[in-house]
Amino acid sequence: MINFIGKTKFKELDKVEKLVKQKQEEYSDYLGWTDEFNSTVEIEKIYEYAKEIRAKYNLVIVCGAGGSYTGARAIIESAQGELRDLTGSPKILFLGNNLSSRYFKSSLELIQNYNACMIVISKSGETIETNIAYQLVKNSFEKKYTDVSERVYVITNDKSGYLLNTAKREGYRRLVVPENVGGRYSLHTAVGLLPMAAVGIDIDEFLRGIRDYKRKLVTFDNPSVQYALSRKELYDNGKNKEFLVSYDPSLKFLQEWYVQLFGESEGKSDDVIFPTYLTNTTDLHSIGQYIQEGPGDLFETVIFVNENKTDLEIDLEEFSKEYEGLNKYSLNKINNVVMEATKVAHSKNNIDTLMIEITKIDEYSLGQLVYFFMYACFVSSILFGVNPFNQPGVEQYKQIYKKLLR
């Protein structure tokens, strides 16, 4: 289970709980992500489509931007490892999250070597990056396959939009994004579950982790609320940047998902925390210098994996006399020692460290972890006085580019 270690004294918890309950009523139309995923028809379709994809194709192309792809990618890369692109089957390619012609050209050339299918995800059905990716891949498919409509799966709303209309016209298989679930809170709906299941993620265990963690939320003094309150207290003490830190590179995209979740949810005021992340020990040799001797206006939140069955032994004694007697030393142990040393070193620059402990990196623990963050983000946004579910700033660039394209 999730364990959170912070320093806050949790003052006025009753007052905060009352505020959150009040906001739950105000935001009730956006809280579908807190409900059980209980659509039997939809979950059966996900299992059916995923089984079909694994049996027929060796490449899954996921077209989506923002919350329509970050959650699925975070879980896939965390659970299966950062090297899954070299070893996984079927392989997975994410498109529609940028507009680089070089990246698209290389990707379109690459997919010629595979027997591919495509999952297109956009709640509105109007996301330009997603629709461009869909069009380019579809054009490529039409040159190679005669059964294109069998290879395309669409996840969008069930009311309107380019993607919905296209799916109906072309006869694509469809899954629905719930109306009351925003993109960045949607990884445990069809948005995340189909891509995950298609490449072998155990979504039953993932959903079980979410369900079990939700039981912790029965009492308000739960890990998510503790984390949200700790963030606010640190911010009030002059810490306006948060570095989410891991010591396992497989968690890197989960950290990017965290940045999107908190950045898009809270970033509507000049009075909020800037979210970013570090992967150590890699970043200790770069941004670590800034943390150690920079302005100190930040705090770190470390994801600590308690149990790691994968390990290697290293003979440190071989390197120099400095490590005399340290032969056959566990690599995990060294990693944990470096983590503790980093915490102590950074504290000398008045850097506070919060800790999130998970048992191990698997679907069950990841289900718990993402729900921990989503609920914490909801509470934290309320504490900072912003709407956790809209993104008016994102809409601004869209309005401008639409005018410029005319």
Secondary structure, DSSP 8 states (H G I E B T S, - for coil): --EEE-----TTHHHHHHHHHHHHHHTGGG-GGGS----HHHHHHHHHHHHHHHHH-SEEEEE--GGGTHHHHHHHHHHH-TTHHHH-SSEEEEESS---HHHHHHHHHHGGGS-EEEEEE-SSS--HHHHHHHHHHHHHHHHH-S-GGGGEEEEE-SS-SHHHHHHHHHT-EEEE--TT--GGG-TTSHHHHHHHHHTT--HHHHHHHHHHHHGGGGSSSSHHHHHHHHHHHHHHTT--EEEEEES-GGGHHHHHHHHHHHHHHH-SSSSS-EEEEEETTGGGGTHHHHHHHS---EEEEEEEES------EE-GGGT-GGGTT--SEEHHHHHHHHHHHHHHHHHTTT-EEEEEEES-SSHHHHHHHHHHHHHHHHHHHHHTT--SS--HHHHHHHHHHHHHT-
